[in-house]
Amino acid sequence: MAPVIEERAAALDLHAARAHVTATALRPGPVGTVGLELEAHLVDLDAPASRVPWPLVREVLDALPALLPGGSRVTVEPGGQVELSGPPLADVAAAVSALRIDRDVVAAALAGERLGLAPVGADPLRRPRRVNPAARYAAMEAHFTALGCAAAGSAMMTGTASLQLNLEAGPLGGWGERVALAHQLGPVLVAVSACSPVADGRPTGWVSSRQRVWGDLDQARCGPLLGRADPAREWAEYALAAPVMLVRDPVTGDAAPVRARVPFAAWVAGAAALGGRRPTTVDLDYHLTTLFPPVRPRGYLEIRYLDAAPEPWWPALAAVTATLLDDPMAADRAAAASAPVAGAWDRAARAGLADPPLHAAARACLAAARDAVPAPLRPEVEALAELVDRGHSPGDALLDAARTGGPAAALLAATAPTLPAPTAPEAR
């Protein structure tokens, strides 16, 4: 084992760094396997305006079974958001079924302490504040502050929640087209999934405040890839150009923030000294975990641009996204439908389905998915298609609740098994 450790600890040059990221970006294989990750804001049902204290968070979650029945891992994000990360399963229907089982187990444990889970894209009531004391999160805050995006960094870390899909990269020859379609579908699916029209106690004027936050962050770290023919090589160039956020001590593993804008390539080349040393492959792998594009290559594809949403919307969103990327006929139809709105990330986050071209693209994509989704999830997808046909997204009901009862009522409503149907557009 010693030679392996020594090789990984050796300082990198630019050629080795580029080759390493390119080689690990995507892994060839058949499509179909799906992993799901769902975040939800943790809410004190008796005091929704207060964040749940960290000791109580740990007490409740540490009492959960070591292995949840569906195989999910439970982690806690910086603001106390609870994340369930399911294992890769044979298809999206199996992944949804397993995650639903595990979410029910976690929700039941939390209910015993009068706590609830609100799977919505942004916390509608509470201002961003970190409760998880992990050193990595403290260092991330310091980096964002030093680079002038403290507010967006804090909001992203502590006030947002998402639904993430992990999909196979597919055969080598199709990577360029597959990664390009995953990006092209982004604005359409941002508009369809939008479930964060209220944040920090007020309507924001954006249907997806979560996506707005990501757009306000450093686009060298959080922006999309540009769709070049070889996405693995493009990812390597992206990673080397992105600024280093954290440097870990090779002995203790503690993360220290980088308080200046230093591209990883500059550290490799010796143009900047971080941690008093040159970077190794271990540092490069850690750097990759601090990059957050809407589609992130990790051997597989992480689809990161969907708002978290309550039942039945998150299962429908998972089914639609997986189907539009994994079913060849649905993918072809979705590619044609979404082409006119490719790159319209800000329009999707601000106006959503009120934007006529996005609405038309969304209706066509939902029609393509509805014909191909697994039978167990067809009712949820049909309900989502009907919602989209009416020009609605899941967050409209949240906005209704906030207008009727205030942001606290909206947050509490989001902890219910489902949100009520939104009111008709003419009544709003």
GIZIHU-V425685 format. One record per helix or strand of 3 or more residues. SS is the DSSP state (helix for helix, strand for strand). FROM is the first residue (numbers start at 1). LEN is the number of residues. Records with the same first field share a line. If there is no record, write none. Layout:
SS: FROM-LEN  FROM-LEN
This chain:
helix: 2-8  14-12  54-9  92-20  135-12  150-10  172-13  186-8  209-8  219-4  231-11  264-6  281-8  313-14  328-14  345-6  352-3  356-15  375-15  395-11  407-8  425-3
strand: 34-11  73-4  82-4  115-4  162-6  246-3  255-3  295-3  301-7
